[in-house]
């Protein structure tokens, strides 16, 4: 197994694709299983040469989960990848939640293409492949020879893809950093006494998300203010944690409840006029965009009402403005 593990590391994150090709070549009858001789041939095609018979027997036993003397492709992948630990799975799941804006458990390849930062892929950073090559490989995982070609990616497919990436990365911190940079997310480390650096990082991420989501004809400031108005049931310029969370998630900044609460709490108590459990969203927007001269009015002043008084009841709030250029069904924006 040590030789196999070393081979996986040397091949990098693309190793699973090479394995799939080797499996296809030797599976001449297309029954999706390999006997011992076919398995040995697949290892050779995959550049795993120089193994003696005893070593091949050990590998065969390792991958043959049910002991029937045959190895299925899924058995081979499972034995090679192993299971991602909880920390890595949490990062992959968080990235998927950013893509799955309507929470229906399915995202399109277009959603991924608009968000994925391929420059953070280990193969790109090492110079082994160009960003274009890595991105094509990424899409082929879902729509290529071993994809189901349905134009969508489920959470299980997404986790399966990153299981292959994970198998080639030893260090958990490096995997987490790669996911953070690729998908503009932040790990929840369980300790949420946020320092100024972490708060600033979240603010920058929200600005990045707004730039991606806004309509061409509006500013990020206007987009954020209109979203706050929409999710705020009180009709004032004060928002609670629920409205703050829904606004951030609308733009794809998804955090754990504990982390979101800690971020929200970092803005409380900055003024004697503060209302417990609420922040002035105009002041928050001004903090994000000090260059835009946002009009910050006294706490609690009436603003354009959101869902609290109902869309279509004469409040003039345009659904296309709330959605910031993204098609959004009204049912997805109703606070429950």
N, C-alpha and C positions, 0 to 999 in steps of 0.2 A: 504493500500500500504506500510505502514511503516514496517509491519511484513514481507511482501514479500521481500522488499529491504534488511532487516536484514538477511533474510534466504539466499538470493543470496550471500551476503558478507560472511556469515558463511560457505557456500559451496565452495567458492573460484572459481578459473577459470574453474573448471570442472563442474560447475553447469548446463551448457547447455546440456551436454551429459546425465546427470541424468534426466533432463527434457524430452529429446527426448525419453529415455527409458520408462518413465511414460506415455507419450503420446501414444507410440506404444502399451503398455499393454492395455489401456482402449479403444483404437480405434479398437474394435473387428471386425467391418464391413469394416475396411480399407478404409473409405471414406475421411480420412484426416481432419475430423472436429469433434469437441466435442460439445455435448449439455451440459446443465447445470449440469446434474447428472454425466456425464462422466468427465466434468471439475473438479467437486468436488472430484471424485475418483482419478483423476490424481494428484491433490494437495496432497491427503493423501499418495499416493505412493511416492510422492516426499518429504515426511516427513513434509508437511505443514498441521499439525493437529491443532485442537483447535480453528478453525475459526467458528464463528457463522454465521447464515444464512444471516444476513445483510452484514457482511464482504465479504461473497462469492458473494453476489449480486453486491457489489462495484467492486470487482475484475472482475467479468463477464462483467460488463459494460465497464471497463477500456480496456479489451482486445478485446472485440467484436467491431472491427472498423466499420463495416458496419451496425451494429444494427440488424442483422438477427436472433439473439438468438443462434448463433453457433460461435465457435471459431476455426479458422484454426490454424495449426501449425505455419505458418508464422505470423499470427496476434499475437499469443502468444509470439513468439520470439521478434517481433518488439516492443510489449508493454513492455516486460521485459527488453530488452537491451536498448531501446531508441536509439538515434543517437549518434555516436561518434562526438565530437566537431572537429573543423577544425584542431586544433593542433595535435590531435591523428590521424586523417585521413592522414595528411601530413606525419607523421612518418611511418604509415603502407604502404602508397604509395611509400615512399622512399625505404623501405625495399624490396618491390616487384621489384622496378626498378633495384636494385642490382642483384636480381636473374634473371631478364629478360634481359640477356646480349644482345640479338639481337633485342630487342624492338618489338617483335611480339605479345605481350600481353598474352603469355602463357609460363609457366615454368613447368618443370617436377618435380616429387617427388625426383628424383636423384639430381637435382639442389638444392633443399631445404635441403636434407640430408647432402650435402657437405658444407653447409654454416651455418645452424642454430645452435646456441649455446644454447642447452637445459638447461645448468646449470643456466641460468638467469631467467628461468621460476619461477614465485612466488611459485608454489607448491613444486618445488625442493628446493628452498632456505628456505622454511619454514619447510622442512623435511616431508611434508605430503606424497610425492611420490618420487620414485627414478627417475633418469634421463631416464632410459629405459621405465618406465611406462608412463611418460609424453610424450616422443617422440612417443610411440605407439598411444597414444590418439591423438596427433597432426596429425599423418598420417591418422588415422581412420576418422578424420574430413573430409578428402577428398576422401579416398578410402574405408572406413569402411562401417558400416550399413547405414550411412546417407550421404555417399559420392556418386559421380556419377561413380566411378570406371573407369575413362578414362585415368588414369596415368598422368594427367596434372592438373595444378591449374591456374585458371584465376584470374584476379585482383579482380573481384567481390567475388569469393570464398574466397580469401585471406582476404579481408576486412570483409566478413561475419564471418570468424573464429575469427578475432581479435575484432569484436564487442562483442562476448561472453566473451573474456578475459577482455575487457574494462568494461563490466557491473559489474565486481567484484572488480574493482580498482577505488577508489575514487579520488586519487591524480593524477593530470595531470603530475606533475614532475616525479612521480614514474613510470608512464606508459612510458613516454619518455625515462627515464633511462633504463628501461627494454628493450625497442626496440633498443636503442643504443648498449647495451651490447650484446643482442641476435644476432643482424645482423651486428655489426661493422659499424654503421652509425653514423652520427652526425646531430643533429637538427639544422636547420636554424632558428636562433632566431630573424632575422631581423636587427641585429646590427653587422656589419662585420668589425669592427676595431679589427682584430684578435690580441690577445696577444700571447706571446711566448709559453705559455702553450697550447693554442688551436692549434697553428701551429704544435707544437711537437706531439700533439695527432693525427692530420691528417697524419703526416709523419709516425707515428707508424702504423696507420691503413693501409696506402699504403704498408708498409713493410709486414704486415700480409697478405694482398691480394696477393702480389707477391709470397710469400711463398706457398700459396695455388695454384696459377696458373702456376708456372714455371714447365718446364720439369725436370725430375729427373737428367738428365745429364747436366744441366746448372745451373749457379748461378743466384740469384735474380738480381744482378748487370747487367749481360749480358742480361737477359730478359727485364729489364727496358730500357737499352740503345737501344736495337734493336727495341723496341716498339716506342721510341722517333724518331728513324731514319725513321721508316715506316710512321708515321703520319706527319712528318715534310716535307713540300713541298719545303722548301728553299734549302735543300741539305747541310746545314751547321749545326753547333752544337748549333744554336740559335733557340728557339721555341717561338711562340706567344701563346696567351691564347687559341686559337682554338686547336692547336696541343697538348698543355698541358692538356686541358680538355679531348680530345679524348683518350689520353694515360691513364689518370687516370680512365676514365670510362671503358676502355678496361679491366682493372683489377677489376672492380666492385666497385670502389670508386666514387659514384654518389652524387654530391652536387647540390644545386640550382645554377643558373648562377651567382647570386650576391655573394654567398659564395665562389664559385670557383674563381671568379675574385679577391676577397679579399685575398684568399690564394696565388694566383699567384702574386699579387701585393706586397705581403710581401717579395718577393725575389728580387724585382726591386731596382735599385739604390745603390747596395752594392759596386759597383766598378765604377771608373771614366771611364772605358772602356765599361760600359754597353750600349747596344743599346736600345733606348726607346721602351717600349712595348714588349721586348724580354728578355728571360733568357737563360743562358748557361746550357743546359740540362746535360752536363757532370759534371758541378759544382753542380747542383741539385742532381744528382745521388751520387756524392761523399759525399754530406751532409748527405744523407740517409744511406750510407754505407762507413763511414770513414775508416773502418778496411780493405776495399778491395783495397785500393790504386788505385782508378780510375784515369786514365790519363786525366787531365783537360787541354785542349788546349786553345789557345787564342780565344777570341770571333770571330765567323764568319768563322772559319776554315772549309774547305770542309770535309764532311763525306760521308759515303755510302748513296746514294740518296734513298728516299722513293717513294711514289706514284707519286711524281712530275715528275719522269722520266719513271715511268711505270714498273710494275713487268714483268719479262720475257724479258727485253730489255738489258740483259747482266750485270745488276748491282749486281747479285749474292745474292740478299736478299731472303732467303728461307721462304716461307709462314709458314712452321712449326715452324720456329724460332720466327717469329713475333707473332704467336698465343700462344707461350709459353706453348705448350703441349695441347692446347685446339683446337678442330676442328673449324675453322673459314672460312666462305666463303669470297672470295675476295671482293664481293660486299658490305660486311658489314664494310670493312676497308677503303673504298674510301671516301676521304674528299669531301664534297659537298659545 
